[in-house]
Amino acid sequence: MWSDVSETEVTTAPRPLLLADGRPAARAWSLDPVMKHLNHGSFGAVPVVAQERQNEFRAEMDSSPVVWFPALPQRIAAARIDLAAFLRVAPDDVALVPNASAGISVVFASLQRRRGGGIVVTDHGYGAVTMGAERLARRWGGEVRTARVPLEASEEQAYEAVMAAVDDDTDLIVLDQITSATARRLPVELVGAEARRRGIPLLVDAAHAPGLIEAPLSGLTCDFWVGNLHKWGCTPRGTATLVARGELREELYPLIDSWGAADPYPDRFDQQGTIDATGYLAAPSALDFVESTWGWDTARRYMDDLAGYGERVIGAAFAELTGVTGTVDVGMPVPGMRLVRLPDGLAGSRVEADALRDRAARELGVEAAFTSFDGIGYMRLSAHVYNTAADYEYFAEDCVPLLGRWARAAREQPGVS
Ligand SMILES: Cc1ncc(COP(=O)(O)O)c(C=O)c1O
């Protein structure tokens, strides 16, 4: 998993992306310029143009609520057409939900037990989703089985590990398309094909996929797929998609049961009582902004080049401290995201990783993601168009030595950070 320092190679920095008027890309966002924003992946970041579009919709809603709300389902259905085109799926397969957690909760709340109530997850799963799977298994009277997938497992090895946990009692497989803590892909295509052959429903947690993968459902067979637009798509928060293509989709109901209940999937999701759905309506403006300014292909290439550059400079900086490069083999890498191993003593558990995130924001002025897997701490890099090589160079030069000091202190005095 660790390679020798001599393999570390710091190559050319990608040239920053600019706006049409020549200003840095970051000027199109309202991110605090005093902070360094190195963690797009957790909560996204909304360009000002989409914030303004949402404000316009809010003003319209607040000026004539009695006109706004009855017409809202048709407007949500129209937004679905644009958002489905972005994902390259049919609009009638897509329901809009506030976030990945909500889409997954819809599946957990709706799906019926058919066999032994067993649910298969992996040790890379998002904690909140895995807790939901455990509650569902308890309701079903079955068990959750956790497939152990080594960090560096290839597609084939990861597939074998997941399928080894599946048996005749399995009623649902929950698999991440892109994992949160370990920034890697899992073999959703291979598992999807086999699960369909065995008649086992597959729920794909694709919270990170929209925007990062061009056509995330291409070649993928699954019953349910949930992806956030408010992460890599940069849409206003509270905009996510639930895609369901098989016959089981008729079992799915929104968490807020409302007047659409008698409608078929996905129309019934277009009505959820009196809610602020302005994020859904403004979401296409964020996707269009990236497309019309750089094009999503260019944006994705830049994000990947920059994350790779960040991995190399930060990995090399840690290598100077520890003698080994922090570069990590994650088996099935993800464009735009990377993992860098932290020195021992940092982020060995999720609680410690979260505490490190908060301390870095407070004391270093850096918004960063730190994760933990198998007792080892990592920095998760996730670059977007507003990031530049200078962000990563700053972190490598100014922050890594301090992290090294924090790690030493933690090793000398465990429990005190
Ligand atoms: C893999 C994965 N699943 C689910 C979620 C939950 O997303 P949300 O908070 O938007 O519901 C996340 C968020 O980071 C995630 O990374």
The ligand as a MOL file (V3000), in Angstrom:
LIG
                    3D

  0  0  0     0  0            999 V3000
M  V30 BEGIN CTAB
M  V30 COUNTS 16 16 0 0 0
M  V30 BEGIN ATOM
M  V30 1 C -21.1350 7.6560 0.1280 0
M  V30 2 C -22.0680 8.6570 0.7450 0
M  V30 3 N -23.3430 8.3090 0.9720 0
M  V30 4 C -24.2360 9.1650 1.4890 0
M  V30 5 C -23.8660 10.4320 1.8240 0
M  V30 6 C -24.8990 11.3550 2.4300 0
M  V30 7 O -25.1070 12.4680 1.6220 0
M  V30 8 P -26.1650 13.5620 2.1270 0
M  V30 9 O -25.5890 14.1350 3.3990 0
M  V30 10 O -26.2260 14.5890 1.0510 0
M  V30 11 O -27.4420 12.8890 2.3600 0
M  V30 12 C -22.5550 10.8610 1.6180 0
M  V30 13 C -22.1310 12.2130 1.9870 0
M  V30 14 O -20.9670 12.5690 1.9700 0
M  V30 15 C -21.6290 9.9420 1.0600 0
M  V30 16 O -20.3570 10.2760 0.8450 0
M  V30 END ATOM
M  V30 BEGIN BOND
M  V30 1 1 1 2
M  V30 2 1 2 3
M  V30 3 2 2 15
M  V30 4 2 3 4
M  V30 5 1 4 5
M  V30 6 1 5 6
M  V30 7 2 5 12
M  V30 8 1 6 7
M  V30 9 1 7 8
M  V30 10 2 8 9
M  V30 11 1 8 10
M  V30 12 1 8 11
M  V30 13 1 12 13
M  V30 14 1 12 15
M  V30 15 2 13 14
M  V30 16 1 15 16
M  V30 END BOND
M  V30 END CTAB
M  END
